[in-house]
Amino acid sequence: MIESWMIIGGVTFSVAFGTLFFKLRDINWAVKLQRPDWMFFEPAIPLIWTVIFACGAGSASFVWEQEPGSLKTWLLMALYLLLEIVTVAYIPATLRAKSLKVGTILGGAGEIVGAVLTLAVLPISQTAALLLLPYVIWGAIGTYTTWEMIQLNPEAA
């Protein structure tokens, strides 16, 4: 029998591949951008997002198991999916548009969706809400970092 966590994990993994929809020439633009001096953690960002997506999938699994198949649960699953799509869209949209402003807007939108989702699942499962906290915290850091990069690279706004 296929377990709910397998389906949720599979969807999460599949959507995460969306970050690969960029052109190599667009990476050259991003590499040339100035970064804040305090951004020492950049090499760890892929690992950090992998952990965050795993926590999000775990959170969704806890929510699903509370009321599997109910309309409320399906709506929450749609919100989880929206959060992941907005998050995954950050890299290809920012690179394709060559605009840190696009990244800041997507980061801010993800932060709002993440906070709303966290509050929505809190009454259902405290564990699910706690598993979303890494997203809420890191999303704020990432959005602020992108905004800060606009200050260093105004031509890339």
C-alpha positions as CSV (number, residue, x, y, z in Angstrom):
1,M,0.0,0.0,0.0
2,I,1.2,3.5,-0.8
3,E,1.5,5.6,2.3
4,S,0.5,9.3,2.3
5,W,4.1,10.4,3.2
6,M,5.3,8.7,0.0
7,I,2.9,10.6,-2.2
8,I,3.6,13.9,-0.4
9,G,7.3,13.3,-0.6
10,G,7.1,12.4,-4.3
11,V,5.1,15.6,-5.1
12,T,7.6,17.7,-3.0
13,F,10.6,16.1,-4.8
14,S,9.0,16.5,-8.2
15,V,8.1,20.2,-7.7
16,A,11.6,20.9,-6.3
17,F,13.0,20.0,-9.7
18,G,11.5,23.2,-10.9
19,T,14.6,25.0,-9.7
20,L,16.4,23.4,-12.6
21,F,14.3,25.5,-15.2
22,F,16.9,28.1,-15.9
23,K,19.4,28.8,-18.6
24,L,23.1,28.5,-17.9
25,R,23.7,32.0,-19.4
26,D,21.4,33.4,-16.7
27,I,23.7,32.0,-14.0
28,N,26.5,34.2,-15.2
29,W,24.4,37.3,-14.3
30,A,23.9,36.0,-10.8
31,V,27.5,35.1,-10.2
32,K,28.6,38.6,-11.0
33,L,26.3,40.2,-8.4
34,Q,27.8,41.6,-5.2
35,R,26.8,39.9,-2.0
36,P,26.7,41.2,1.5
37,D,29.9,40.5,3.5
38,W,27.9,38.6,6.1
39,M,26.6,36.1,3.5
40,F,29.1,33.4,4.5
41,F,26.4,30.6,4.4
42,E,25.8,30.7,0.6
43,P,27.5,27.3,-0.1
44,A,25.1,25.7,2.4
45,I,21.9,27.1,0.8
46,P,21.1,24.0,-1.3
47,L,21.4,21.8,1.8
48,I,19.4,24.2,3.9
49,W,16.5,24.2,1.4
50,T,16.6,20.4,1.1
51,V,16.1,20.2,4.9
52,I,13.3,22.9,4.7
53,F,11.5,21.0,1.9
54,A,11.8,17.8,3.9
55,C,10.3,19.5,7.0
56,G,7.5,20.9,4.8
57,A,6.7,17.4,3.5
58,G,6.8,16.0,7.0
59,S,4.4,18.8,8.1
60,A,2.0,18.1,5.3
61,S,2.1,14.4,6.2
62,F,1.1,15.2,9.8
63,V,-1.8,17.4,8.6
64,W,-3.0,14.8,6.1
65,E,-3.0,12.0,8.8
66,Q,-5.3,14.1,11.1
67,E,-8.2,14.2,8.6
68,P,-7.3,12.3,5.4
69,G,-9.2,13.3,2.4
70,S,-11.4,16.0,4.0
71,L,-12.0,19.2,2.1
72,K,-10.1,21.2,4.8
73,T,-7.1,18.9,4.4
74,W,-7.2,19.1,0.6
75,L,-7.3,22.9,0.8
76,L,-4.3,22.8,3.2
77,M,-2.5,20.5,0.8
78,A,-3.1,23.1,-2.0
79,L,-1.6,25.7,0.3
80,Y,1.5,23.5,0.9
81,L,1.8,23.1,-2.9
82,L,1.4,26.8,-3.5
83,L,4.1,27.5,-1.0
84,E,6.5,25.1,-2.7
85,I,5.7,26.4,-6.2
86,V,6.3,30.1,-5.1
87,T,9.6,29.0,-3.4
88,V,10.8,26.9,-6.3
89,A,9.9,29.7,-8.8
90,Y,12.4,32.1,-7.0
91,I,15.5,30.9,-8.8
92,P,14.3,30.5,-12.4
93,A,12.1,33.7,-12.3
94,T,14.9,35.8,-10.7
95,L,17.5,34.5,-13.2
96,R,15.3,34.7,-16.2
97,A,14.1,38.3,-15.4
98,K,17.6,39.2,-14.2
99,S,15.8,41.1,-11.4
100,L,16.5,40.9,-7.7
101,K,13.2,42.7,-7.3
102,V,11.4,39.7,-8.7
103,G,13.2,37.5,-6.2
104,T,12.3,39.8,-3.3
105,I,8.6,39.8,-4.3
106,L,8.6,36.0,-4.6
107,G,10.4,35.6,-1.3
108,G,8.0,38.0,0.4
109,A,5.0,36.1,-1.1
110,G,6.4,32.8,0.1
111,E,7.0,34.3,3.5
112,I,3.3,35.4,3.7
113,V,2.0,32.0,2.5
114,G,4.4,30.2,4.9
115,A,3.2,32.2,7.9
116,V,-0.5,31.8,6.9
117,L,0.0,28.0,6.5
118,T,1.9,27.7,9.8
119,L,-1.0,29.5,11.6
120,A,-3.6,27.4,9.7
121,V,-2.1,24.1,10.7
122,L,-1.3,25.0,14.3
123,P,-4.7,24.0,15.7
124,I,-4.5,20.7,13.7
125,S,-1.0,19.7,14.7
126,Q,1.6,21.5,16.7
127,T,4.3,19.3,15.2
128,A,3.2,20.2,11.7
129,A,3.4,23.9,12.6
130,L,6.8,23.5,14.2
131,L,8.1,21.7,11.1
132,L,7.1,24.9,9.1
133,L,9.2,27.2,11.3
134,P,12.4,26.5,9.4
135,Y,10.7,27.8,6.3
136,V,9.3,30.9,8.0
137,I,12.7,31.7,9.5
138,W,14.8,31.0,6.5
139,G,12.3,32.6,4.1
140,A,12.7,35.8,6.0
141,I,16.5,35.6,5.9
142,G,16.5,34.8,2.2
143,T,14.0,37.6,1.3
144,Y,16.1,40.1,3.4
145,T,19.3,38.9,1.7
146,T,17.8,39.4,-1.7
147,W,16.6,42.9,-0.7
148,E,20.0,43.7,0.6
149,M,21.6,42.6,-2.7
150,I,19.4,45.2,-4.4
151,Q,21.2,47.8,-2.3
152,L,24.5,46.5,-3.5
153,N,23.5,46.0,-7.1
154,P,20.9,48.7,-7.9
155,E,21.3,47.9,-11.7
156,A,20.0,44.4,-11.0
157,A,16.8,45.6,-9.3
